[in-house]
């Protein structure tokens, strides 16, 4: 089988992509199981000009860094063969190139660390009232 790889955008103009690598598992709730294709799991930011990134997922924040890959990867799209005569003809079109990954290797930091004062006072007040009964 012959596979032809073409880059119509040119090597210098090919869009840059990146891989986001997290340690652990990202689990999807059962109600979103069929909607994974366009599911937003968090917000990725680079707060300064440094190569430090943050990923906020719910009430958790991860800090990561940009790492250069040893060998770049191509993002390919399968295109039906341009020569109609051969059924085995497969063409792959380059739609992006990956030269970096953003690596999040540390445990997440909790954004909520303690109860709000108003909630804490109500909880203490309810506890003291129930103890008096």
ROSE-4610 file (N, C-alpha, C; in Angstrom, 1 decimal, always signed):
// ROSE-4610
residu = [X/X/X/X/X/X/X/X/X/X/X/X/X/X/X/X/X/X/X/X/X/X/X/X/X/X/X/X/X/X/X/X/X/X/X/X/X/X/X/X/X/X/X/X/X/X/X/X/X/X/X/X/X/X/X/X/X/X/X/X/X/X/X/X/X/X/X/X/X/X/X/X/X/X/X/X/X/X/X/X/X/X/X/X/X/X/X/X/X/X/X/X/X/X/X/X/X/X/X/X/X/X/X/X/X/X/X/X/X/X/X/X/X/X/X/X/X/X/X/X/X/X/X/X/X/X/X/X/X/X/X/X/X/X/X/X/X/X/X/X/X/X/X/X/X/X/X/X/X/X/X/X/X/X/X/X/X/X/X/X/X/X/X/X/X/X/X/X/X/X/X/X/X/X/X/X/X/X/X/X/X/X/X/X/X/X/X/X/X/X/X/X/X/X/X/X/X/X/X/X/X/X/X/X/X/X/X/X/X/X/X/X/X/X/X/X/X/X/X/X/X/X/X/X/X/X/X/X/X/X/X/X/X/X/X/X/X/X/X/X/X/X/X/X/X/X/X/X/X/X/X/X/X/X/X/X/X/X/X/X/X/X/X/X/X/X/X/X/X/X/X/X/X/X/X/X/X/X/X/X/X/X/X/X/X/X/X/X/X/X/X/X/X/X/X/X/X/X/X/X/X/X/X/X/X/X/X/X/X/X/X/X/X/X/X/X/X/X/X/X/X/X/X/X/X/X/X/X/X/X/X/X/X/X/X/X/X/X/X/X/X/X/X/X/X/X/X/X/X/X/X/X/X/X/X/X/X/X/X/X/X/X/X/X/X/X/X/X/X/X/X/X/X/X/X/X/X/X/X/X/X/X/X/X/X/X/X/X/X/X/X/X/X/X/X/X/X/X/X]
num = [1/1/1/2/2/2/3/3/3/4/4/4/5/5/5/6/6/6/7/7/7/8/8/8/9/9/9/10/10/10/11/11/11/12/12/12/13/13/13/14/14/14/15/15/15/16/16/16/17/17/17/18/18/18/19/19/19/20/20/20/21/21/21/22/22/22/23/23/23/24/24/24/25/25/25/26/26/26/27/27/27/28/28/28/29/29/29/30/30/30/31/31/31/32/32/32/33/33/33/34/34/34/35/35/35/36/36/36/37/37/37/38/38/38/39/39/39/40/40/40/41/41/41/42/42/42/43/43/43/44/44/44/45/45/45/46/46/46/47/47/47/48/48/48/49/49/49/50/50/50/51/51/51/52/52/52/53/53/53/54/54/54/55/55/55/56/56/56/57/57/57/58/58/58/59/59/59/60/60/60/61/61/61/62/62/62/63/63/63/64/64/64/65/65/65/66/66/66/67/67/67/68/68/68/69/69/69/70/70/70/71/71/71/72/72/72/73/73/73/74/74/74/75/75/75/76/76/76/77/77/77/78/78/78/79/79/79/80/80/80/81/81/81/82/82/82/83/83/83/84/84/84/85/85/85/86/86/86/87/87/87/88/88/88/89/89/89/90/90/90/91/91/91/92/92/92/93/93/93/94/94/94/95/95/95/96/96/96/97/97/97/98/98/98/99/99/99/100/100/100/101/101/101/102/102/102/103/103/103/104/104/104/105/105/105/106/106/106/107/107/107/108/108/108/109/109/109/110/110/110/111/111/111/112/112/112/113/113/113/114/114/114/115/115/115/116/116/116/117/117/117/118/118/118/119/119/119/120/120/120/121/121/121/122/122/122/123/123/123/124/124/124/125/125/125/126/126/126/127/127/127/128/128/128/129/129/129/130/130/130/131/131/131/132/132/132/133/133/133]
x = [+0.9/+0.0/+0.9/+0.6/+1.4/+0.7/+1.4/+0.9/+1.7/+1.0/+1.7/+1.4/+2.4/+2.2/+2.5/+1.5/+1.7/+1.5/+2.2/+2.0/+1.7/+0.5/+0.1/+0.4/+0.7/+0.9/+2.4/+3.3/+4.7/+5.3/+6.5/+7.1/+7.2/+7.4/+7.6/+6.2/+5.2/+3.8/+2.9/+3.4/+2.5/+2.1/+0.8/+0.4/+1.1/+1.4/+2.1/+1.0/+1.1/+0.2/+1.1/+0.5/+1.2/+0.4/+1.1/+0.5/+0.4/-0.7/-0.8/-0.8/+0.2/+0.4/+0.2/-0.8/-1.0/-0.8/-0.4/-0.2/-1.5/-1.9/-3.2/-4.2/-5.5/-6.6/-7.6/-8.1/-9.2/-10.4/-11.3/-12.5/-13.7/-14.5/-15.7/-16.9/-17.8/-19.0/-19.9/-20.6/-21.4/-22.4/-22.9/-23.8/-23.1/-21.8/-21.0/-20.3/-20.5/-19.8/-19.8/-21.0/-21.1/-20.7/-20.4/-20.0/-18.6/-17.7/-16.3/-15.6/-16.1/-15.5/-15.1/-16.1/-15.9/-16.0/-15.7/-15.9/-14.8/-15.1/-14.1/-13.8/-12.5/-12.2/-11.5/-11.0/-10.4/-9.9/-9.1/-8.6/-7.1/-6.4/-5.0/-4.5/-3.5/-3.0/-1.5/-0.9/+0.5/+0.5/+0.6/+0.5/+1.6/+2.7/+3.8/+4.5/+5.6/+6.3/+7.2/+7.3/+8.1/+7.4/+8.1/+7.6/+6.8/+6.1/+5.3/+3.8/+3.1/+1.7/+0.9/-0.4/-1.3/-2.5/-3.0/-4.2/-5.2/-6.3/-7.4/-8.5/-8.7/-9.8/-10.6/-11.8/-12.7/-12.1/-11.9/-11.3/-9.8/-9.2/-7.8/-7.0/-5.7/-4.8/-3.5/-3.1/-1.9/-0.9/+0.4/+1.4/+2.3/+2.6/+3.4/+4.4/+5.2/+6.3/+6.3/+6.9/+7.0/+8.2/+8.1/+9.2/+9.3/+10.5/+10.7/+10.8/+10.1/+10.2/+11.5/+12.0/+13.2/+13.0/+11.9/+11.5/+10.1/+10.0/+8.7/+7.7/+6.4/+5.3/+4.5/+3.9/+3.0/+1.6/+0.7/-0.8/-1.3/-1.8/-2.2/-3.7/-4.2/-5.6/-5.7/-6.5/-6.6/-7.5/-6.9/-7.7/-7.8/-9.0/-9.1/-8.1/-7.7/-6.6/-7.0/-6.0/-6.3/-6.4/-5.7/-5.7/-6.9/-7.9/-9.1/-9.0/-7.9/-7.7/-7.4/-6.7/-6.3/-7.1/-7.6/-8.4/-7.5/-6.2/-5.3/-4.6/-4.9/-4.2/-4.7/-3.8/-4.1/-3.2/-3.8/-3.0/-3.2/-2.2/-2.2/-1.8/-2.6/-2.3/-1.9/-0.8/-0.3/-1.1/-1.7/-2.5/-1.8/-0.8/-0.1/+1.2/+2.0/+3.3/+3.4/+3.8/+4.0/+5.5/+6.0/+7.4/+7.5/+6.5/+6.5/+5.4/+5.6/+4.5/+4.5/+3.3/+3.2/+3.0/+4.0/+4.0/+3.6/+2.5/+2.0/+2.3/+3.5/+3.9/+3.7/+3.3/+3.1/+1.6/+1.4/+0.0/-0.7/-2.0/-2.8/-2.9/-3.0/-3.1/-4.6/-5.2/-6.6/-6.8/-7.8/-8.0/-8.9/-9.7/-10.5/-9.8/-9.3/-8.6/-9.4/-10.3/-11.1/-12.4/-13.3/-14.7/-14.7/-15.6/-15.8/-16.2/-15.9/-16.2/-17.7/-18.5/-20.0/-20.5/-20.0/-20.5/-19.9/-18.7/-18.1/-18.8/-19.2/-20.0/-21.3/-22.0/-23.3/-23.2/-22.1/-21.9/-21.6/-20.8/-20.5/-21.7/-22.5/-23.8/-24.7/-24.8/-25.7/-25.2/-23.9/-23.3/-23.6/-23.4/-23.6/-25.1/-26.0/-27.4/-27.8/-27.3/-27.6/-27.0/-25.9/-25.3/-26.1/-26.8/-27.6/-28.9/-29.3/-30.6/-30.5]
y = [-1.2/+0.0/+1.2/+2.2/+3.4/+4.5/+5.2/+6.3/+7.5/+8.5/+9.8/+10.9/+11.5/+12.6/+13.9/+14.9/+16.2/+17.3/+18.3/+19.5/+20.7/+21.1/+22.1/+23.5/+23.7/+25.0/+25.4/+24.5/+24.8/+24.5/+24.1/+23.7/+24.9/+26.1/+27.3/+27.8/+27.5/+28.1/+27.1/+25.9/+24.9/+25.3/+25.2/+25.6/+24.8/+25.5/+24.9/+24.4/+23.2/+22.5/+22.2/+21.9/+21.4/+20.3/+19.5/+18.4/+18.9/+18.6/+18.9/+17.5/+17.4/+16.1/+16.3/+15.5/+15.6/+14.2/+14.2/+12.9/+12.5/+11.3/+10.8/+10.6/+10.7/+10.4/+11.5/+11.9/+12.9/+12.1/+12.0/+11.2/+12.1/+11.6/+12.4/+11.8/+12.7/+12.2/+11.5/+10.5/+9.7/+10.5/+11.7/+12.5/+13.2/+13.3/+13.9/+12.9/+11.6/+10.6/+10.7/+11.0/+11.1/+12.5/+13.4/+14.8/+15.1/+14.1/+14.3/+15.1/+15.0/+15.7/+17.1/+17.9/+19.4/+19.8/+18.9/+19.1/+20.0/+21.1/+22.0/+21.4/+21.1/+20.6/+21.6/+22.7/+23.7/+24.9/+25.7/+26.9/+26.9/+27.0/+27.0/+28.4/+28.8/+30.2/+30.2/+31.3/+31.5/+32.9/+33.0/+34.3/+35.3/+34.9/+35.8/+35.4/+36.1/+35.8/+34.6/+34.0/+32.8/+31.6/+30.5/+29.3/+28.5/+29.2/+28.5/+28.7/+27.6/+27.5/+27.1/+27.6/+27.1/+26.5/+25.4/+24.8/+24.7/+25.4/+25.4/+24.5/+23.5/+22.5/+22.5/+23.1/+23.2/+24.0/+23.4/+24.1/+23.7/+23.2/+22.8/+23.6/+23.9/+24.6/+23.8/+23.5/+22.8/+23.8/+23.6/+24.4/+23.5/+24.0/+23.2/+24.0/+23.3/+24.0/+23.4/+24.2/+23.9/+23.1/+21.9/+21.0/+20.8/+20.9/+20.6/+19.1/+18.6/+17.2/+16.9/+15.7/+15.3/+15.2/+14.6/+14.6/+15.2/+16.1/+16.7/+15.6/+15.9/+15.0/+15.7/+15.0/+15.6/+15.3/+16.2/+16.0/+15.8/+14.6/+14.2/+14.1/+14.3/+14.1/+13.2/+12.1/+11.1/+11.7/+11.6/+12.2/+11.0/+10.9/+9.9/+10.1/+9.0/+9.0/+9.9/+10.6/+11.5/+10.7/+9.6/+8.7/+7.8/+7.9/+7.1/+5.7/+5.3/+4.0/+2.9/+3.3/+2.4/+2.5/+1.4/+1.4/+1.5/+1.0/+1.0/+2.3/+3.3/+4.6/+5.4/+5.8/+6.7/+7.9/+9.0/+10.3/+10.8/+11.4/+12.0/+13.4/+14.4/+15.8/+16.3/+17.0/+17.6/+18.8/+18.8/+19.9/+20.6/+20.1/+20.7/+20.0/+20.7/+20.1/+20.3/+19.3/+19.4/+19.4/+20.5/+20.6/+20.6/+20.9/+21.1/+20.4/+20.2/+19.7/+20.5/+20.7/+21.4/+20.3/+20.2/+19.1/+19.5/+18.9/+19.2/+17.9/+18.0/+16.8/+16.8/+18.0/+18.1/+17.9/+17.7/+17.5/+18.9/+18.8/+20.1/+20.8/+22.1/+23.0/+23.3/+23.2/+23.5/+25.0/+25.5/+26.9/+27.3/+26.4/+26.6/+25.9/+26.7/+26.0/+26.0/+26.9/+26.9/+27.5/+27.3/+27.8/+29.4/+30.0/+31.4/+31.8/+32.9/+33.3/+33.3/+33.7/+33.7/+32.3/+31.4/+30.0/+29.4/+29.7/+29.1/+29.5/+30.8/+31.3/+30.6/+30.5/+29.8/+28.3/+27.7/+26.3/+26.2/+27.1/+27.1/+27.5/+28.4/+28.7/+27.6/+26.8/+25.7/+24.6/+24.4/+23.4/+23.7/+25.0/+25.4/+25.3/+25.6/+25.4/+24.0/+23.1/+21.7/+21.1/+21.6/+21.1/+21.4/+22.6/+23.0/+22.2/+21.6/+20.8/+19.6]
z = [+0.0/+0.0/+0.0/-0.8/-0.9/-0.2/+0.7/+1.5/+1.1/+0.6/+0.2/+1.3/+1.7/+2.7/+2.0/+2.1/+1.4/+2.4/+2.2/+3.0/+2.1/+2.0/+1.0/+1.6/+2.9/+3.4/+3.4/+3.1/+3.2/+4.5/+4.6/+5.9/+6.9/+6.4/+7.3/+7.8/+7.0/+7.3/+8.0/+8.2/+8.8/+10.2/+10.6/+12.0/+13.1/+14.1/+15.3/+16.2/+16.7/+17.7/+18.9/+20.0/+21.2/+21.9/+22.6/+23.4/+24.8/+25.5/+26.9/+27.6/+28.5/+29.2/+30.6/+31.2/+32.6/+33.2/+34.5/+35.1/+35.8/+35.5/+36.1/+35.0/+35.4/+34.5/+34.5/+33.4/+33.3/+33.1/+34.1/+34.0/+33.6/+32.7/+32.3/+33.0/+33.5/+34.1/+33.1/+33.6/+32.6/+31.8/+32.3/+31.5/+30.3/+30.4/+29.3/+28.4/+28.6/+28.0/+26.4/+25.9/+24.4/+23.9/+24.7/+24.3/+24.5/+24.5/+24.8/+23.7/+22.4/+21.3/+21.5/+22.0/+22.2/+23.6/+24.6/+26.0/+26.5/+27.2/+27.8/+29.2/+29.4/+30.8/+31.6/+31.1/+31.9/+31.1/+31.7/+31.1/+31.2/+30.0/+29.9/+29.8/+30.6/+30.6/+30.7/+30.2/+30.4/+31.0/+32.3/+33.0/+32.8/+32.3/+32.1/+30.8/+30.4/+29.2/+29.4/+30.6/+30.9/+30.3/+30.3/+29.7/+30.8/+31.7/+32.8/+32.4/+32.5/+32.2/+33.4/+33.4/+34.4/+33.8/+34.3/+33.8/+35.0/+34.9/+35.9/+35.5/+36.3/+36.1/+37.3/+37.2/+38.4/+39.5/+40.7/+41.8/+42.0/+41.0/+41.0/+40.0/+40.4/+39.5/+39.4/+38.1/+37.9/+37.3/+37.6/+37.0/+36.2/+35.0/+34.1/+33.3/+32.5/+31.8/+30.3/+29.4/+28.0/+27.8/+27.2/+26.9/+25.4/+24.9/+23.4/+23.2/+22.2/+21.9/+21.2/+21.4/+20.7/+19.2/+18.8/+17.4/+17.2/+16.3/+16.0/+15.5/+15.8/+15.3/+14.3/+13.3/+12.3/+12.7/+12.5/+12.6/+11.2/+10.9/+9.6/+9.4/+8.2/+7.9/+6.7/+6.8/+5.8/+4.6/+3.4/+2.2/+1.3/+0.6/-0.4/-1.5/-2.0/-3.1/-4.3/-4.8/-5.9/-7.2/-7.3/-8.5/-8.3/-9.1/-8.9/-9.3/-10.0/-10.5/-9.4/-8.4/-7.3/-6.1/-5.6/-4.4/-3.1/-3.3/-2.2/-2.0/-2.8/-2.7/-1.6/-0.7/+0.5/+0.5/+0.7/+0.8/+2.2/+2.8/+4.1/+3.9/+4.4/+4.3/+5.7/+5.7/+7.0/+7.3/+8.5/+9.0/+10.1/+10.7/+11.8/+12.2/+12.9/+13.4/+14.9/+15.6/+17.1/+17.4/+18.0/+18.4/+19.9/+20.6/+22.1/+22.7/+24.0/+24.9/+26.1/+26.7/+28.0/+29.0/+29.9/+30.9/+32.2/+32.8/+34.1/+34.9/+35.7/+36.4/+37.9/+38.4/+39.9/+40.2/+41.5/+42.0/+41.9/+41.7/+41.6/+42.9/+42.9/+44.0/+44.2/+45.4/+45.6/+45.6/+44.9/+44.9/+46.1/+46.7/+47.8/+49.0/+50.0/+51.1/+52.4/+52.6/+53.9/+53.6/+54.6/+54.5/+54.5/+53.9/+54.0/+55.4/+55.9/+57.3/+57.6/+56.7/+57.0/+57.1/+56.3/+56.3/+57.6/+58.0/+59.2/+60.4/+60.5/+61.7/+61.8/+60.6/+60.7/+61.1/+60.7/+61.1/+62.6/+63.1/+64.5/+65.3/+64.9/+65.6/+65.6/+64.5/+64.5/+65.4/+65.5/+66.3/+67.8/+68.2/+69.6/+70.0/+69.0/+69.3/+69.5/+68.7/+68.8/+70.1/+70.5/+71.7/+72.9/+72.9/+74.0/+74.2/+73.2/+73.3/+74.1]
